[in-house]
Amino acid sequence: MKGFQLEFFTQQDQFHAGKHLSDWLIDVARSHGIRGATVFMGTTGFGQDRRFHAAHMFDIVDHPVQITMVVSEEECERLFALLVKERLHLFYVKLPVEFGKVGE
């Protein structure tokens, strides 16, 4: 099957609709029938504003976070339409991929 690998980048302290943005995206992916999504917590990173985001021993709110999912073209269109409707400002990477399952 052909589709896209989507990678969204945010920080642990970003919220939407009363939830961590990463949790909100996972819930949306699940409720829209997307096959799976993974949240990666980074230790250090910086964004377009050139400001460093890092995990510190006593401060876990500034963790860089990446949410990755693989979607069909139709799922991608529906997801991005929802993100626009929700007025989210979110950096993403969209890569064309072939995906499927091996074995049973």
Jmol script that loads the backbone (N, CA, C; Angstrom):
load data "model"
ATOM      1  N   MET A   1       0.846  -1.170   0.000  1.00  0.00           N
ATOM      2  CA  MET A   1       0.000   0.000   0.000  1.00  0.00           C
ATOM      3  C   MET A   1       0.897   1.241   0.000  1.00  0.00           C
ATOM      4  N   LYS A   2       0.455   2.266  -0.659  1.00  0.00           N
ATOM      5  CA  LYS A   2       1.229   3.509  -0.685  1.00  0.00           C
ATOM      6  C   LYS A   2       0.522   4.554   0.168  1.00  0.00           C
ATOM      7  N   GLY A   3       1.329   5.421   0.763  1.00  0.00           N
ATOM      8  CA  GLY A   3       0.779   6.460   1.613  1.00  0.00           C
ATOM      9  C   GLY A   3       1.883   7.391   2.072  1.00  0.00           C
ATOM     10  N   PHE A   4       1.766   7.851   3.311  1.00  0.00           N
ATOM     11  CA  PHE A   4       2.717   8.821   3.848  1.00  0.00           C
ATOM     12  C   PHE A   4       3.109   8.478   5.277  1.00  0.00           C
ATOM     13  N   GLN A   5       4.358   8.749   5.607  1.00  0.00           N
ATOM     14  CA  GLN A   5       4.784   8.758   6.995  1.00  0.00           C
ATOM     15  C   GLN A   5       4.719  10.213   7.438  1.00  0.00           C
ATOM     16  N   LEU A   6       3.939  10.466   8.471  1.00  0.00           N
ATOM     17  CA  LEU A   6       3.790  11.809   9.013  1.00  0.00           C
ATOM     18  C   LEU A   6       4.554  11.900  10.317  1.00  0.00           C
ATOM     19  N   GLU A   7       5.317  12.947  10.470  1.00  0.00           N
ATOM     20  CA  GLU A   7       6.048  13.200  11.707  1.00  0.00           C
ATOM     21  C   GLU A   7       5.691  14.612  12.156  1.00  0.00           C
ATOM     22  N   PHE A   8       5.114  14.712  13.335  1.00  0.00           N
ATOM     23  CA  PHE A   8       4.750  16.002  13.916  1.00  0.00           C
ATOM     24  C   PHE A   8       5.714  16.294  15.057  1.00  0.00           C
ATOM     25  N   PHE A   9       6.139  17.548  15.177  1.00  0.00           N
ATOM     26  CA  PHE A   9       7.110  17.938  16.201  1.00  0.00           C
ATOM     27  C   PHE A   9       6.504  19.007  17.106  1.00  0.00           C
ATOM     28  N   THR A  10       6.624  18.798  18.415  1.00  0.00           N
ATOM     29  CA  THR A  10       6.079  19.731  19.387  1.00  0.00           C
ATOM     30  C   THR A  10       6.898  19.626  20.675  1.00  0.00           C
ATOM     31  N   GLN A  11       6.378  20.170  21.765  1.00  0.00           N
ATOM     32  CA  GLN A  11       7.017  20.038  23.077  1.00  0.00           C
ATOM     33  C   GLN A  11       5.995  19.481  24.061  1.00  0.00           C
ATOM     34  N   GLN A  12       6.490  18.894  25.132  1.00  0.00           N
ATOM     35  CA  GLN A  12       5.645  18.287  26.146  1.00  0.00           C
ATOM     36  C   GLN A  12       4.684  19.296  26.770  1.00  0.00           C
ATOM     37  N   ASP A  13       5.048  20.562  26.794  1.00  0.00           N
ATOM     38  CA  ASP A  13       4.205  21.567  27.454  1.00  0.00           C
ATOM     39  C   ASP A  13       3.144  22.182  26.529  1.00  0.00           C
ATOM     40  N   GLN A  14       2.937  21.608  25.340  1.00  0.00           N
ATOM     41  CA  GLN A  14       1.926  22.113  24.408  1.00  0.00           C
ATOM     42  C   GLN A  14       0.617  21.346  24.607  1.00  0.00           C
ATOM     43  N   PHE A  15      -0.481  22.097  24.703  1.00  0.00           N
ATOM     44  CA  PHE A  15      -1.796  21.506  24.946  1.00  0.00           C
ATOM     45  C   PHE A  15      -2.770  21.899  23.850  1.00  0.00           C
ATOM     46  N   HIS A  16      -3.784  21.042  23.652  1.00  0.00           N
ATOM     47  CA  HIS A  16      -4.892  21.350  22.754  1.00  0.00           C
ATOM     48  C   HIS A  16      -6.129  20.645  23.305  1.00  0.00           C
ATOM     49  N   ALA A  17      -7.219  21.363  23.386  1.00  0.00           N
ATOM     50  CA  ALA A  17      -8.489  20.812  23.879  1.00  0.00           C
ATOM     51  C   ALA A  17      -8.325  20.171  25.259  1.00  0.00           C
ATOM     52  N   GLY A  18      -7.504  20.786  26.100  1.00  0.00           N
ATOM     53  CA  GLY A  18      -7.337  20.311  27.472  1.00  0.00           C
ATOM     54  C   GLY A  18      -6.435  19.105  27.651  1.00  0.00           C
ATOM     55  N   LYS A  19      -5.729  18.696  26.596  1.00  0.00           N
ATOM     56  CA  LYS A  19      -4.834  17.530  26.667  1.00  0.00           C
ATOM     57  C   LYS A  19      -3.464  17.925  26.155  1.00  0.00           C
ATOM     58  N   HIS A  20      -2.449  17.132  26.541  1.00  0.00           N
ATOM     59  CA  HIS A  20      -1.153  17.302  25.898  1.00  0.00           C
ATOM     60  C   HIS A  20      -1.386  17.128  24.397  1.00  0.00           C
ATOM     61  N   LEU A  21      -0.751  17.955  23.580  1.00  0.00           N
ATOM     62  CA  LEU A  21      -0.958  17.900  22.137  1.00  0.00           C
ATOM     63  C   LEU A  21      -0.647  16.511  21.583  1.00  0.00           C
ATOM     64  N   SER A  22       0.405  15.875  22.102  1.00  0.00           N
ATOM     65  CA  SER A  22       0.750  14.529  21.624  1.00  0.00           C
ATOM     66  C   SER A  22      -0.374  13.538  21.943  1.00  0.00           C
ATOM     67  N   ASP A  23      -0.956  13.611  23.135  1.00  0.00           N
ATOM     68  CA  ASP A  23      -2.078  12.729  23.492  1.00  0.00           C
ATOM     69  C   ASP A  23      -3.290  13.018  22.621  1.00  0.00           C
ATOM     70  N   TRP A  24      -3.553  14.296  22.357  1.00  0.00           N
ATOM     71  CA  TRP A  24      -4.676  14.661  21.502  1.00  0.00           C
ATOM     72  C   TRP A  24      -4.497  14.072  20.109  1.00  0.00           C
ATOM     73  N   LEU A  25      -3.283  14.182  19.545  1.00  0.00           N
ATOM     74  CA  LEU A  25      -3.018  13.621  18.208  1.00  0.00           C
ATOM     75  C   LEU A  25      -3.186  12.105  18.189  1.00  0.00           C
ATOM     76  N   ILE A  26      -2.719  11.432  19.232  1.00  0.00           N
ATOM     77  CA  ILE A  26      -2.869   9.970  19.320  1.00  0.00           C
ATOM     78  C   ILE A  26      -4.358   9.610  19.368  1.00  0.00           C
ATOM     79  N   ASP A  27      -5.120  10.316  20.176  1.00  0.00           N
ATOM     80  CA  ASP A  27      -6.564  10.053  20.272  1.00  0.00           C
ATOM     81  C   ASP A  27      -7.259  10.286  18.932  1.00  0.00           C
ATOM     82  N   VAL A  28      -6.885  11.363  18.238  1.00  0.00           N
ATOM     83  CA  VAL A  28      -7.472  11.652  16.922  1.00  0.00           C
ATOM     84  C   VAL A  28      -7.116  10.539  15.934  1.00  0.00           C
ATOM     85  N   ALA A  29      -5.856  10.135  15.910  1.00  0.00           N
ATOM     86  CA  ALA A  29      -5.432   9.063  14.999  1.00  0.00           C
ATOM     87  C   ALA A  29      -6.245   7.796  15.254  1.00  0.00           C
ATOM     88  N   ARG A  30      -6.387   7.456  16.514  1.00  0.00           N
ATOM     89  CA  ARG A  30      -7.120   6.234  16.878  1.00  0.00           C
ATOM     90  C   ARG A  30      -8.591   6.341  16.486  1.00  0.00           C
ATOM     91  N   SER A  31      -9.211   7.471  16.787  1.00  0.00           N
ATOM     92  CA  SER A  31     -10.637   7.626  16.499  1.00  0.00           C
ATOM     93  C   SER A  31     -10.926   7.734  15.001  1.00  0.00           C
ATOM     94  N   HIS A  32      -9.914   8.064  14.206  1.00  0.00           N
ATOM     95  CA  HIS A  32     -10.088   8.171  12.753  1.00  0.00           C
ATOM     96  C   HIS A  32      -9.623   6.922  12.006  1.00  0.00           C
ATOM     97  N   GLY A  33      -9.373   5.841  12.729  1.00  0.00           N
ATOM     98  CA  GLY A  33      -9.050   4.563  12.104  1.00  0.00           C
ATOM     99  C   GLY A  33      -7.635   4.437  11.579  1.00  0.00           C
ATOM    100  N   ILE A  34      -6.751   5.341  11.974  1.00  0.00           N
ATOM    101  CA  ILE A  34      -5.352   5.235  11.556  1.00  0.00           C
ATOM    102  C   ILE A  34      -4.735   4.028  12.271  1.00  0.00           C
ATOM    103  N   ARG A  35      -3.951   3.244  11.559  1.00  0.00           N
ATOM    104  CA  ARG A  35      -3.456   1.953  12.020  1.00  0.00           C
ATOM    105  C   ARG A  35      -2.589   2.005  13.271  1.00  0.00           C
ATOM    106  N   GLY A  36      -1.907   3.112  13.481  1.00  0.00           N
ATOM    107  CA  GLY A  36      -1.046   3.218  14.656  1.00  0.00           C
ATOM    108  C   GLY A  36      -0.302   4.533  14.657  1.00  0.00           C
ATOM    109  N   ALA A  37       0.189   4.900  15.809  1.00  0.00           N
ATOM    110  CA  ALA A  37       0.975   6.119  15.971  1.00  0.00           C
ATOM    111  C   ALA A  37       1.903   5.907  17.161  1.00  0.00           C
ATOM    112  N   THR A  38       3.046   6.548  17.116  1.00  0.00           N
ATOM    113  CA  THR A  38       4.032   6.418  18.187  1.00  0.00           C
ATOM    114  C   THR A  38       4.497   7.796  18.600  1.00  0.00           C
ATOM    115  N   VAL A  39       4.646   7.974  19.912  1.00  0.00           N
ATOM    116  CA  VAL A  39       5.171   9.220  20.463  1.00  0.00           C
ATOM    117  C   VAL A  39       6.595   8.963  20.927  1.00  0.00           C
ATOM    118  N   PHE A  40       7.519   9.789  20.460  1.00  0.00           N
ATOM    119  CA  PHE A  40       8.921   9.718  20.867  1.00  0.00           C
ATOM    120  C   PHE A  40       9.238  10.952  21.701  1.00  0.00           C
ATOM    121  N   MET A  41       9.833  10.736  22.865  1.00  0.00           N
ATOM    122  CA  MET A  41      10.253  11.842  23.716  1.00  0.00           C
ATOM    123  C   MET A  41      11.735  12.080  23.467  1.00  0.00           C
ATOM    124  N   GLY A  42      12.080  13.294  23.093  1.00  0.00           N
ATOM    125  CA  GLY A  42      13.468  13.639  22.855  1.00  0.00           C
ATOM    126  C   GLY A  42      14.133  14.147  24.129  1.00  0.00           C
ATOM    127  N   THR A  43      15.442  14.215  24.097  1.00  0.00           N
ATOM    128  CA  THR A  43      16.171  14.764  25.234  1.00  0.00           C
ATOM    129  C   THR A  43      16.576  16.198  24.993  1.00  0.00           C
ATOM    130  N   THR A  44      16.892  16.530  23.734  1.00  0.00           N
ATOM    131  CA  THR A  44      17.300  17.891  23.395  1.00  0.00           C
ATOM    132  C   THR A  44      16.907  18.185  21.953  1.00  0.00           C
ATOM    133  N   GLY A  45      16.528  19.425  21.704  1.00  0.00           N
ATOM    134  CA  GLY A  45      16.206  19.845  20.343  1.00  0.00           C
ATOM    135  C   GLY A  45      16.016  21.343  20.299  1.00  0.00           C
ATOM    136  N   PHE A  46      15.841  21.873  19.085  1.00  0.00           N
ATOM    137  CA  PHE A  46      15.485  23.277  18.954  1.00  0.00           C
ATOM    138  C   PHE A  46      14.568  23.419  17.755  1.00  0.00           C
ATOM    139  N   GLY A  47      13.750  24.460  17.799  1.00  0.00           N
ATOM    140  CA  GLY A  47      12.771  24.673  16.745  1.00  0.00           C
ATOM    141  C   GLY A  47      13.118  25.865  15.894  1.00  0.00           C
ATOM    142  N   GLN A  48      12.133  26.308  15.107  1.00  0.00           N
ATOM    143  CA  GLN A  48      12.333  27.427  14.195  1.00  0.00           C
ATOM    144  C   GLN A  48      12.716  28.699  14.923  1.00  0.00           C
ATOM    145  N   ASP A  49      12.306  28.807  16.185  1.00  0.00           N
ATOM    146  CA  ASP A  49      12.653  29.992  16.969  1.00  0.00           C
ATOM    147  C   ASP A  49      14.095  29.942  17.488  1.00  0.00           C
ATOM    148  N   ARG A  50      14.801  28.843  17.180  1.00  0.00           N
ATOM    149  CA  ARG A  50      16.202  28.629  17.557  1.00  0.00           C
ATOM    150  C   ARG A  50      16.385  28.441  19.060  1.00  0.00           C
ATOM    151  N   ARG A  51      15.291  28.322  19.830  1.00  0.00           N
ATOM    152  CA  ARG A  51      15.360  28.140  21.274  1.00  0.00           C
ATOM    153  C   ARG A  51      15.495  26.655  21.588  1.00  0.00           C
ATOM    154  N   PHE A  52      16.439  26.312  22.493  1.00  0.00           N
ATOM    155  CA  PHE A  52      16.647  24.921  22.881  1.00  0.00           C
ATOM    156  C   PHE A  52      15.517  24.435  23.767  1.00  0.00           C
ATOM    157  N   HIS A  53      15.139  23.182  23.553  1.00  0.00           N
ATOM    158  CA  HIS A  53      14.178  22.477  24.397  1.00  0.00           C
ATOM    159  C   HIS A  53      14.899  21.240  24.889  1.00  0.00           C
ATOM    160  N   ALA A  54      14.882  21.025  26.193  1.00  0.00           N
ATOM    161  CA  ALA A  54      15.638  19.896  26.735  1.00  0.00           C
ATOM    162  C   ALA A  54      14.936  19.321  27.947  1.00  0.00           C
ATOM    163  N   ALA A  55      15.177  18.035  28.176  1.00  0.00           N
ATOM    164  CA  ALA A  55      14.690  17.359  29.375  1.00  0.00           C
ATOM    165  C   ALA A  55      15.707  17.579  30.483  1.00  0.00           C
ATOM    166  N   HIS A  56      15.240  18.089  31.585  1.00  0.00           N
ATOM    167  CA  HIS A  56      16.097  18.313  32.738  1.00  0.00           C
ATOM    168  C   HIS A  56      15.608  17.431  33.880  1.00  0.00           C
ATOM    169  N   MET A  57      16.488  17.137  34.798  1.00  0.00           N
ATOM    170  CA  MET A  57      16.147  16.238  35.889  1.00  0.00           C
ATOM    171  C   MET A  57      14.881  16.689  36.627  1.00  0.00           C
ATOM    172  N   PHE A  58      14.738  17.971  36.890  1.00  0.00           N
ATOM    173  CA  PHE A  58      13.613  18.447  37.692  1.00  0.00           C
ATOM    174  C   PHE A  58      12.532  19.135  36.864  1.00  0.00           C
ATOM    175  N   ASP A  59      12.713  19.215  35.564  1.00  0.00           N
ATOM    176  CA  ASP A  59      11.772  19.929  34.717  1.00  0.00           C
ATOM    177  C   ASP A  59      11.498  19.113  33.466  1.00  0.00           C
ATOM    178  N   ILE A  60      10.345  18.413  33.437  1.00  0.00           N
ATOM    179  CA  ILE A  60      10.056  17.536  32.296  1.00  0.00           C
ATOM    180  C   ILE A  60       9.091  18.162  31.300  1.00  0.00           C
ATOM    181  N   VAL A  61       8.690  19.410  31.488  1.00  0.00           N
ATOM    182  CA  VAL A  61       7.681  19.994  30.614  1.00  0.00           C
ATOM    183  C   VAL A  61       8.223  20.451  29.263  1.00  0.00           C
ATOM    184  N   ASP A  62       9.517  20.621  29.129  1.00  0.00           N
ATOM    185  CA  ASP A  62      10.078  21.179  27.906  1.00  0.00           C
ATOM    186  C   ASP A  62      10.646  20.116  26.975  1.00  0.00           C
ATOM    187  N   HIS A  63      10.306  18.850  27.198  1.00  0.00           N
ATOM    188  CA  HIS A  63      10.777  17.766  26.333  1.00  0.00           C
ATOM    189  C   HIS A  63      10.359  18.010  24.888  1.00  0.00           C
ATOM    190  N   PRO A  64      11.279  17.828  23.936  1.00  0.00           N
ATOM    191  CA  PRO A  64      10.854  17.774  22.539  1.00  0.00           C
ATOM    192  C   PRO A  64      10.059  16.476  22.333  1.00  0.00           C
ATOM    193  N   VAL A  65       9.004  16.538  21.539  1.00  0.00           N
ATOM    194  CA  VAL A  65       8.143  15.378  21.301  1.00  0.00           C
ATOM    195  C   VAL A  65       7.927  15.225  19.800  1.00  0.00           C
ATOM    196  N   GLN A  66       8.016  13.973  19.331  1.00  0.00           N
ATOM    197  CA  GLN A  66       7.735  13.652  17.930  1.00  0.00           C
ATOM    198  C   GLN A  66       6.635  12.605  17.903  1.00  0.00           C
ATOM    199  N   ILE A  67       5.610  12.847  17.099  1.00  0.00           N
ATOM    200  CA  ILE A  67       4.522  11.889  16.921  1.00  0.00           C
ATOM    201  C   ILE A  67       4.603  11.400  15.481  1.00  0.00           C
ATOM    202  N   THR A  68       4.726  10.090  15.309  1.00  0.00           N
ATOM    203  CA  THR A  68       4.892   9.501  13.979  1.00  0.00           C
ATOM    204  C   THR A  68       3.740   8.550  13.682  1.00  0.00           C
ATOM    205  N   MET A  69       3.223   8.624  12.454  1.00  0.00           N
ATOM    206  CA  MET A  69       2.191   7.690  12.011  1.00  0.00           C
ATOM    207  C   MET A  69       2.328   7.471  10.506  1.00  0.00           C
ATOM    208  N   VAL A  70       1.886   6.320  10.049  1.00  0.00           N
ATOM    209  CA  VAL A  70       1.867   6.007   8.622  1.00  0.00           C
ATOM    210  C   VAL A  70       0.403   5.917   8.209  1.00  0.00           C
ATOM    211  N   VAL A  71       0.056   6.656   7.157  1.00  0.00           N
ATOM    212  CA  VAL A  71      -1.342   6.796   6.764  1.00  0.00           C
ATOM    213  C   VAL A  71      -1.509   6.634   5.253  1.00  0.00           C
ATOM    214  N   SER A  72      -2.715   6.279   4.850  1.00  0.00           N
ATOM    215  CA  SER A  72      -3.048   6.271   3.424  1.00  0.00           C
ATOM    216  C   SER A  72      -3.236   7.714   2.967  1.00  0.00           C
ATOM    217  N   GLU A  73      -3.340   7.919   1.671  1.00  0.00           N
ATOM    218  CA  GLU A  73      -3.553   9.271   1.149  1.00  0.00           C
ATOM    219  C   GLU A  73      -4.876   9.850   1.665  1.00  0.00           C
ATOM    220  N   GLU A  74      -5.922   9.034   1.691  1.00  0.00           N
ATOM    221  CA  GLU A  74      -7.228   9.486   2.177  1.00  0.00           C
ATOM    222  C   GLU A  74      -7.174   9.844   3.662  1.00  0.00           C
ATOM    223  N   GLU A  75      -6.522   9.012   4.459  1.00  0.00           N
ATOM    224  CA  GLU A  75      -6.386   9.305   5.893  1.00  0.00           C
ATOM    225  C   GLU A  75      -5.606  10.600   6.106  1.00  0.00           C
ATOM    226  N   CYS A  76      -4.576  10.795   5.295  1.00  0.00           N
ATOM    227  CA  CYS A  76      -3.769  12.010   5.385  1.00  0.00           C
ATOM    228  C   CYS A  76      -4.617  13.249   5.100  1.00  0.00           C
ATOM    229  N   GLU A  77      -5.413  13.201   4.057  1.00  0.00           N
ATOM    230  CA  GLU A  77      -6.267  14.335   3.704  1.00  0.00           C
ATOM    231  C   GLU A  77      -7.256  14.648   4.822  1.00  0.00           C
ATOM    232  N   ARG A  78      -7.881  13.605   5.389  1.00  0.00           N
ATOM    233  CA  ARG A  78      -8.846  13.820   6.478  1.00  0.00           C
ATOM    234  C   ARG A  78      -8.165  14.379   7.721  1.00  0.00           C
ATOM    235  N   LEU A  79      -6.971  13.862   8.036  1.00  0.00           N
ATOM    236  CA  LEU A  79      -6.249  14.328   9.219  1.00  0.00           C
ATOM    237  C   LEU A  79      -5.855  15.797   9.076  1.00  0.00           C
ATOM    238  N   PHE A  80      -5.300  16.174   7.934  1.00  0.00           N
ATOM    239  CA  PHE A  80      -4.878  17.558   7.743  1.00  0.00           C
ATOM    240  C   PHE A  80      -6.073  18.514   7.690  1.00  0.00           C
ATOM    241  N   ALA A  81      -7.205  18.067   7.151  1.00  0.00           N
ATOM    242  CA  ALA A  81      -8.413  18.895   7.170  1.00  0.00           C
ATOM    243  C   ALA A  81      -8.841  19.169   8.609  1.00  0.00           C
ATOM    244  N   LEU A  82      -8.740  18.162   9.467  1.00  0.00           N
ATOM    245  CA  LEU A  82      -9.076  18.346  10.876  1.00  0.00           C
ATOM    246  C   LEU A  82      -8.090  19.285  11.571  1.00  0.00           C
ATOM    247  N   LEU A  83      -6.795  19.125  11.292  1.00  0.00           N
ATOM    248  CA  LEU A  83      -5.795  19.995  11.912  1.00  0.00           C
ATOM    249  C   LEU A  83      -6.020  21.454  11.525  1.00  0.00           C
ATOM    250  N   VAL A  84      -6.404  21.697  10.261  1.00  0.00           N
ATOM    251  CA  VAL A  84      -6.710  23.067   9.817  1.00  0.00           C
ATOM    252  C   VAL A  84      -7.956  23.563  10.535  1.00  0.00           C
ATOM    253  N   LYS A  85      -8.977  22.722  10.608  1.00  0.00           N
ATOM    254  CA  LYS A  85     -10.222  23.107  11.287  1.00  0.00           C
ATOM    255  C   LYS A  85      -9.964  23.442  12.753  1.00  0.00           C
ATOM    256  N   GLU A  86      -9.065  22.706  13.400  1.00  0.00           N
ATOM    257  CA  GLU A  86      -8.739  22.921  14.813  1.00  0.00           C
ATOM    258  C   GLU A  86      -7.782  24.102  15.009  1.00  0.00           C
ATOM    259  N   ARG A  87      -7.324  24.688  13.899  1.00  0.00           N
ATOM    260  CA  ARG A  87      -6.414  25.849  13.924  1.00  0.00           C
ATOM    261  C   ARG A  87      -5.109  25.563  14.669  1.00  0.00           C
ATOM    262  N   LEU A  88      -4.587  24.376  14.466  1.00  0.00           N
ATOM    263  CA  LEU A  88      -3.315  24.015  15.094  1.00  0.00           C
ATOM    264  C   LEU A  88      -2.148  24.603  14.311  1.00  0.00           C
ATOM    265  N   HIS A  89      -1.149  25.037  15.025  1.00  0.00           N
ATOM    266  CA  HIS A  89       0.115  25.478  14.436  1.00  0.00           C
ATOM    267  C   HIS A  89       1.127  24.419  14.830  1.00  0.00           C
ATOM    268  N   LEU A  90       1.500  23.573  13.868  1.00  0.00           N
ATOM    269  CA  LEU A  90       2.276  22.381  14.172  1.00  0.00           C
ATOM    270  C   LEU A  90       3.229  22.084  13.019  1.00  0.00           C
ATOM    271  N   PHE A  91       4.513  21.957  13.320  1.00  0.00           N
ATOM    272  CA  PHE A  91       5.494  21.617  12.287  1.00  0.00           C
ATOM    273  C   PHE A  91       5.376  20.126  11.979  1.00  0.00           C
ATOM    274  N   TYR A  92       5.463  19.774  10.697  1.00  0.00           N
ATOM    275  CA  TYR A  92       5.367  18.369  10.302  1.00  0.00           C
ATOM    276  C   TYR A  92       6.319  18.063   9.155  1.00  0.00           C
ATOM    277  N   VAL A  93       6.571  16.770   8.992  1.00  0.00           N
ATOM    278  CA  VAL A  93       7.286  16.239   7.834  1.00  0.00           C
ATOM    279  C   VAL A  93       6.372  15.173   7.233  1.00  0.00           C
ATOM    280  N   LYS A  94       6.220  15.188   5.917  1.00  0.00           N
ATOM    281  CA  LYS A  94       5.352  14.246   5.203  1.00  0.00           C
ATOM    282  C   LYS A  94       6.194  13.542   4.147  1.00  0.00           C
ATOM    283  N   LEU A  95       6.408  12.239   4.337  1.00  0.00           N
ATOM    284  CA  LEU A  95       7.268  11.461   3.459  1.00  0.00           C
ATOM    285  C   LEU A  95       6.448  10.397   2.728  1.00  0.00           C
ATOM    286  N   PRO A  96       6.584  10.272   1.409  1.00  0.00           N
ATOM    287  CA  PRO A  96       5.891   9.182   0.712  1.00  0.00           C
ATOM    288  C   PRO A  96       6.520   7.842   1.078  1.00  0.00           C
ATOM    289  N   VAL A  97       5.668   6.846   1.368  1.00  0.00           N
ATOM    290  CA  VAL A  97       6.155   5.529   1.764  1.00  0.00           C
ATOM    291  C   VAL A  97       5.294   4.434   1.163  1.00  0.00           C
ATOM    292  N   GLU A  98       5.859   3.237   1.134  1.00  0.00           N
ATOM    293  CA  GLU A  98       5.102   2.024   0.849  1.00  0.00           C
ATOM    294  C   GLU A  98       5.037   1.272   2.166  1.00  0.00           C
ATOM    295  N   PHE A  99       3.860   0.757   2.514  1.00  0.00           N
ATOM    296  CA  PHE A  99       3.748   0.051   3.796  1.00  0.00           C
ATOM    297  C   PHE A  99       2.833  -1.151   3.667  1.00  0.00           C
ATOM    298  N   GLY A 100       2.948  -2.047   4.603  1.00  0.00           N
ATOM    299  CA  GLY A 100       2.144  -3.256   4.644  1.00  0.00           C
ATOM    300  C   GLY A 100       2.569  -4.139   5.783  1.00  0.00           C
ATOM    301  N   LYS A 101       2.133  -5.383   5.755  1.00  0.00           N
ATOM    302  CA  LYS A 101       2.485  -6.360   6.785  1.00  0.00           C
ATOM    303  C   LYS A 101       3.114  -7.573   6.128  1.00  0.00           C
ATOM    304  N   VAL A 102       4.051  -8.159   6.822  1.00  0.00           N
ATOM    305  CA  VAL A 102       4.679  -9.398   6.367  1.00  0.00           C
ATOM    306  C   VAL A 102       4.193 -10.516   7.271  1.00  0.00           C
ATOM    307  N   GLY A 103       3.857 -11.648   6.702  1.00  0.00           N
ATOM    308  CA  GLY A 103       3.402 -12.777   7.509  1.00  0.00           C
ATOM    309  C   GLY A 103       1.942 -12.611   7.921  1.00  0.00           C
ATOM    310  N   GLU A 104       1.560 -13.430   8.908  1.00  0.00           N
ATOM    311  CA  GLU A 104       0.153 -13.404   9.342  1.00  0.00           C
ATOM    312  C   GLU A 104      -0.055 -12.549  10.524  1.00  0.00           C
TER     313      GLU A 104
END
end "model"
wireframe off; spacefill off
backbone 0.3
color backbone group
